[in-house]
Amino acid sequence: MDNEMERQIMYLQNLEKQFQSVLMQKQQMELQLNEIGLALEELGKTKEENVYKSVGGLLIKTTTEEAKKDLEEKKKLFEARKKSFSETEEKLKNDLARLQKKLKEDLANAGQ
C-alpha cells in the first residue's frame, strides 16, 4: 500500500468521525426541538399569566407570553442549526461515498 492510499484511508476515517459527530449534534437539536414543542404545547394549555423558566440553576418568574416568545426564538435558532447539520451531513455522506468508491477502485487496481 502506497503513501497516497494510506493518506486517503486516514482521510476517510477522519470524515467518518466528522459524520458521526454531525449526526450526534443533529440528534441533540432534534431532542431540543421536541422539548421546546412540548413546552409550547403546555404553555398553550395554561390559563396562568405567569410561569417559571429555568435560567442556569435558577427558576425565574416570567409572563406566559414572554416564555412563549423566548421558546419560539429558541425554536427558530435550533431549526436553523438542525438545517445546517443536515446540510453538512449530506455533504459528508457524499464525500464518504465518493472516497470509498475511489479507494475500492484503487485497491482493486493495486491487486492486479
N, C-alpha and C positions, 0 to 999 in steps of 0.2 A: 504494500500500500504506500503510495507516494505522499509527500507532504501536503500537496493540494487536496487530496482526498481526505486526509486527516483533518485538515483545516475546515473542510466542508462538513465533516461529521461533527466537529466541535461546534460549528455554527448552527447546525441542525439541533443539537442538544440545547444550545442557548435559546433558539427560537421556541423549542418545546417548553422550556421553563417560563419564558415570557408568556406563551399561550396559556399555560396553567395559571399563572398569576393574574392575567386579564380575566380568565373565566371566574376565578375566585372573587375578584373585585366586582365583576358584573353581578355575581350572585349576591354579594353584600348589598349592592344597590337595589336589587330586586327585593331583598328582605326588608330594607329600609322603606322602600315604596309601599310594600304590603302593610307595614306597621303604620305608616302615615295614612294610608287608605282606611285602615280600621279606626284610627284616632279621629279622622274627619267624619267617618260614619257615626261614631259615638257623639261627637260634638253636634252633629246634625239632629240627633235624637234628643239632646238635653234641653231642658227648659231653663236651666240655670243661666244667670247673667255672668257669673264669674266661675272660673275653673282654676286649677293649679297646673303649672307646667314645670317640668324638670329643667333646671339650668345647672349643669355640673352636679354637685351633690345637694343642691337646694331645690325646694319646691317654692315657686313664686306665684302669687295670686295675680291673675290677669283676667281680662274680659274674654268671654267666649268668642266674640268677633275677632279680637286680636290674636287669640290662639289659632283660629281658623286661618287667618291671614298668614301667620308665621308658618303654619303647616303647608299651605298652598305654595308659599315661596320655596320651602324645602323640597316639596314635591317637584316643582319645576327644575330646581337645581339637580336633584337626583335623577330625574328623567334625562336631562342633558348629559350627565355623567354616564348613565347607562347607555345612551346612544353612542357616546364616544367610545366606550368599552366595546360595544357591539361592532363598531366600525374597525377598531383595532383588532378585535377577534377575527373578523372576516379577512383582513389583510394578512394577519399572521397565518391563518388557515391556508390561504392561497400560497403564501411564501413557503410554508411547510410542504405542501403538496408538490410544488414545483421543485423544491430542493430534493425531496425524497425520490421523485421520478428521475432527476438528474443523477443522483447517487446510484440508483439501481442500474441505470444505463451504464454509468462509469464502471461499476463493479462487474457487470456482465461483459463489458468490453475488456476489462483487465483480466478476466478469466479465460479469454480466448487466446 
